[in-house]
Amino acid sequence: MRIGWAIRAGDMDSFRQAVKYSYALWGGRFNPILIIDNEEEVERLVELFRIDFIVPLGTSEEVKDFPKKYPHLINPFIHEPLFSREANRSHCQALDIYNALVYLRDRPEWKQLKETGIRLYSWSPDDPLADVFLMQFGMYPSIEDTSLDYRDMVMKAAEAEEIFLINDAPIPANELDYLSIPYLSRHALDRHYSISEGWNSPGFFLGDATNLDDLGLSLESPGGGYSSLVC
């Protein structure tokens, strides 16, 4: 199941929320962000990613009403919020990282993954590359937003190591040798080969870390994943 996050152009808060929600879901890193101000581009993304339904993020009436333009993309959930709390029980209505951890717990590759090393990154909110780090290293939504502490789940299950990225300090190249939040969101998922993979070569995207259009484009690779952004 693939979700399209609908946001308004320039709404950085909703953009960040979409990325965090995506990383909280098992397979969520392949959910595209739809900037509704460009309807032609949205139509192409809906078709390219074969979106199952659209979730609006933000407070404007335009974004709230946007899913009505695609009446055939029906929300399959009984309750409206993706993350809900009922009878003192918090849960996500889609497969999330909790499900991924339960799946991994008794599998032989879990020990190997832990030995490779799983790291959880954090950084200063005023870091010029904060939004790039959000995409490349990942972050989970707040407990206040979901009533679920995904970071703590991963920390305990994976015996993960906390790493803080210091402003203006170089990031060691060997950080790429470790697994992190983006990896967990895609573990054990394979490409649907009935769909043409298109251009799927490694590369760099050069853009402005403060520009939502550049940040959005760096996410929307034809393979359905997040690509690199250099600023």
C-alpha positions in Angstrom: 0.0 0.0 0.0 1.4 3.4 -1.0 0.3 6.7 0.5 0.6 10.1 -1.2 1.2 12.9 1.3 -0.6 16.1 0.0 0.9 19.4 1.1 0.9 23.0 0.0 3.9 24.7 -1.7 6.2 26.3 0.9 4.7 24.4 3.8 7.9 23.2 5.4 6.2 21.9 8.6 3.9 19.6 6.6 6.9 18.5 4.5 8.8 17.5 7.6 5.8 15.7 9.0 5.4 13.7 5.8 9.0 12.6 5.9 8.7 11.6 9.6 5.5 9.7 9.0 7.0 7.9 6.0 9.9 6.7 8.1 7.5 5.4 10.8 5.9 3.1 8.3 7.3 -0.2 7.0 7.8 0.7 3.3 6.9 4.3 4.0 10.1 5.7 2.5 8.6 4.9 -0.9 5.6 7.2 -0.3 5.8 10.3 -2.5 5.1 13.9 -1.4 2.5 15.7 -3.5 2.8 19.4 -3.7 -0.8 20.2 -4.7 -0.1 23.6 -6.2 1.3 21.8 -9.3 -1.6 19.6 -10.4 0.0 18.4 -13.6 3.0 17.1 -11.6 0.8 15.6 -9.0 -1.1 13.6 -11.7 2.2 12.2 -13.0 3.3 11.2 -9.5 0.0 9.6 -8.7 0.3 7.5 -11.9 4.1 6.8 -11.5 4.0 5.7 -7.9 0.6 3.9 -8.3 -0.7 5.6 -5.2 -3.4 3.8 -3.3 -4.8 6.8 -1.4 -3.9 10.4 -0.4 -3.5 11.8 3.1 -3.6 15.6 3.4 -1.2 17.3 5.7 -1.7 20.9 6.8 -4.5 23.2 7.9 -5.6 24.8 4.6 -9.0 23.9 3.1 -7.3 23.4 -0.3 -5.1 20.6 1.1 -7.9 19.1 3.1 -10.2 18.9 0.1 -7.5 17.7 -2.3 -8.2 14.0 -2.0 -11.7 14.6 -3.4 -10.1 15.2 -6.8 -9.2 11.5 -6.8 -12.4 9.8 -5.6 -11.2 6.4 -6.9 -8.3 6.5 -4.4 -10.3 5.4 -1.3 -8.9 5.5 2.2 -9.1 1.9 3.4 -9.0 2.7 7.1 -12.0 2.7 9.3 -10.8 5.6 11.4 -9.6 8.9 9.9 -6.2 9.4 11.6 -3.4 7.2 10.5 -2.1 7.0 14.0 -4.9 6.6 16.6 -5.5 5.9 20.2 -8.4 3.7 21.4 -9.1 2.3 24.8 -5.7 3.3 26.1 -4.0 1.6 23.2 -2.0 3.5 20.6 -1.5 2.0 17.2 -0.9 2.8 13.5 -3.5 1.6 11.0 -0.8 0.7 8.5 2.2 -1.6 8.8 4.7 0.4 10.8 8.2 0.0 12.2 6.8 -2.0 15.1 5.6 -4.6 12.7 9.0 -4.6 11.0 10.8 -5.2 14.3 8.4 -8.0 15.2 9.1 -9.6 11.8 12.8 -9.3 12.2 13.0 -10.4 15.9 13.1 -14.2 15.2 14.8 -14.1 11.8 18.5 -15.2 11.4 19.4 -11.9 9.6 18.5 -9.8 12.7 21.6 -10.8 14.5 23.7 -9.9 11.5 22.0 -6.5 11.2 22.7 -5.7 14.8 26.3 -6.7 14.4 26.6 -4.4 11.4 25.5 -1.6 13.6 22.3 0.4 13.7 22.6 4.1 14.4 20.0 6.8 15.3 21.1 10.3 14.3 20.2 13.7 15.7 21.3 17.2 15.0 20.7 20.8 16.0 17.4 22.2 14.7 19.3 25.3 13.4 21.7 23.3 11.4 21.6 24.6 7.8 21.4 21.0 6.6 18.7 19.9 9.1 16.1 19.1 6.4 18.7 17.2 4.4 19.7 15.2 7.4 16.0 14.5 8.1 15.7 12.8 4.7 19.1 11.1 4.6 19.4 9.9 8.2 15.7 9.9 9.2 13.7 10.9 12.2 10.5 9.5 13.7 7.4 11.6 14.5 7.0 12.9 18.0 5.2 10.9 20.7 2.8 13.8 21.0 1.9 13.4 17.3 1.4 9.6 17.2 1.3 8.5 20.9 4.0 6.0 19.9 7.7 6.2 20.7 9.3 4.7 17.6 12.8 5.8 18.4 12.7 4.0 21.8 11.3 0.9 20.1 14.3 0.8 17.7 16.8 1.8 20.4 15.8 -1.2 22.6 15.2 -3.8 19.9 18.3 -3.0 17.9 20.6 -1.9 20.6 21.1 1.1 18.4 23.8 3.8 19.0 22.9 7.5 19.3 25.0 9.8 17.1 24.8 13.6 17.1 25.9 15.5 14.0 27.8 18.6 15.0 27.2 21.8 13.1 29.9 22.6 10.6 31.7 19.4 11.4 32.4 16.9 8.5 30.4 13.7 8.6 32.8 10.7 8.6 32.6 8.7 5.4 32.2 5.5 7.4 28.8 6.6 8.7 27.5 5.1 5.4 28.6 1.7 6.6 26.0 1.7 9.3 22.2 1.1 9.1 19.8 3.7 10.2 16.1 4.7 10.1 15.8 4.8 6.3 17.1 1.2 6.0 14.6 -0.1 8.6 11.8 1.5 6.6 12.6 -0.6 3.5 13.9 -3.8 5.0 12.8 -7.0 3.2 10.9 -5.1 0.5 11.5 -5.9 -3.2 10.7 -4.0 -6.4 7.5 -4.8 -8.2 9.1 -5.9 -11.5 5.9 -5.5 -13.5 6.7 -1.8 -13.4 9.5 -0.4 -15.6 12.3 0.7 -13.3 13.3 3.6 -15.5 16.5 5.4 -14.6 17.9 3.8 -11.4 21.5 4.7 -11.4 23.4 6.2 -8.4 24.0 9.9 -8.5 23.7 13.2 -6.7 21.0 15.9 -6.7 22.4 19.4 -6.4 20.0 21.9 -4.8 19.2 24.4 -2.1 18.5 22.9 1.4 16.1 25.7 2.1 14.0 25.3 -1.0 11.0 23.0 -0.7 11.0 22.4 -4.5 14.5 21.1 -4.4 13.9 19.1 -1.3 10.8 17.5 -2.9 12.6 16.7 -6.1 15.4 15.0 -4.3 12.8 12.6 -2.9 10.9 11.7 -6.0 13.2 9.4 -7.8 11.6 7.0 -10.4 12.7 4.0 -8.2 10.4 5.3 -5.5 13.1 6.1 -2.9 15.0 9.1 -1.5 18.0 10.2 -3.5 21.1 12.2 -2.3 21.0 15.9 -2.0 24.2 18.0 -1.9 24.0 21.6 -0.8 
